[in-house]
Amino acid sequence: MPSIAVVGLQWGDEGKGKVAAYLARGANLAVRYNGGPNAGHTIMYSGKTFRMHLVPAGGLVCGTAAIGAGVYVDLKTLSEELKESREVRPDLRLYLSPRAQVITEIARRAEEFLESMRGERAIGTTRRGIGPTAVERFGRVGLRVADLLEPDSLQEKLRDIVTFWNLKGVDTRALADGLSELFSSIEVEVTEVNRLIRERLTSGGTVIFEGAQGTMLDVFYGTYPYVTSSITTSAGVSIGCGIPSRWIDVIVGVAKSYTTRVGAGPFPTEIHGDIADRIRSAGVEYGATTGRPRRIGWLDIAQLKFAADLNGTDEIFLTRVDTLSGLDRLKVCVGYEGYEDGEFPVTVSELSRVRPVYAELEGWPPIDETKRGEILREGYGALPSQARRYLDFVEENLGTHVKYVGVGPRTEDVVER
Ligand code: IMP
């Protein structure tokens, strides 16, 4: 499997970091293709927990990582994360696309303004400047990594961005100096990532494409406007890395065994009360970037079908079967009343009115450390029978093979089916 794309099928936080790290064993290169420091990939690797925002989680495992043109880069986050990553992986090589977009203080200020302007309709962004940086890109005033290599014209470019947003009181000289200084302290190799990928793949290497956020946060197909400003579907791989889409051999869609969402916007299978609290606390469901409690809901196959179709998903990696354990009964949404298979509302008002149709299934006994050990030793058959029925049910209703099952937080806590 020389090239594998990892995409989120829900509203982000599906466990893509762990999945990318798992699949990166034996890979030659791990590439982030979208998103920015709004993402938070938590992985447990080498006995340590990492919250990766920009450096591909798979890079910690395979030792070589790249950040593609589709990523919004915050230099401070990148610098800190690289230092931390190199504590466990001193030989980590990181390549950075000169075409990747740089987030500045200006974008964060613009975002404060835009979010407060929306009042109650605020998106509930991570406040990392993603939206305004995307606007700068398409407004053709944005700052790219390549601009950091031309320090003499940096201040002029920053002035254009300030004018674009009509902001006052930004010291562009200090900002330019700060960016240049920070950039020169970061040990990355600026290179055309598309060429690097081509070279790796044509010489028989394996490349993992690591996505951020999830399909329902996609700026084209997600629950607009409650989305992020990236292409979060598998289409984002070719755009964000500069490679033809036919170069992707396998698309692995990642979904949790239930659903979560951070930030505002409709969420048809959302639940409140004891069960939601229990899942939230069992799964430590708090945003890895902002610390906000995640909203919790049942698995939504109507939503997943839409997402799996959009991505061309070949295989499903269902995470957190352990977190969902210990419930007597649980529900799965198998469709929305009046909607066809794979059909999904276009507007948030329509989505907020859908009536989910639920199937009720038996829960399974707790998967604790002992049980997890047994499952990892003996394989898929050692999962509780009710959990296996749940996985069969998901596979049948979704029509996509559930190949991998996550049974714990560590990178290696996975059974294949
Ligand atoms: P932004 O990406 O900061 O502009 O936020 C837009 C929306 O996407 C908000 O609802 C965020 O909570 C959500 N979001 C952005 N990144 C992530 C992520 O990595 N996981 C989950 N939600 C995210």
Boltz pocket constraint, residues with backbone or C-beta under 6 A from the ligand:
constraints:
  - pocket:
      binder: B
      contacts: [[A, 11], [A, 12], [A, 13], [A, 38], [A, 39], [A, 40], [A, 123], [A, 124], [A, 125], [A, 126], [A, 127], [A, 128], [A, 129], [A, 130], [A, 131], [A, 212], [A, 213], [A, 217], [A, 226], [A, 227], [A, 228], [A, 229], [A, 262], [A, 263], [A, 264]]
      max_distance: 6.0
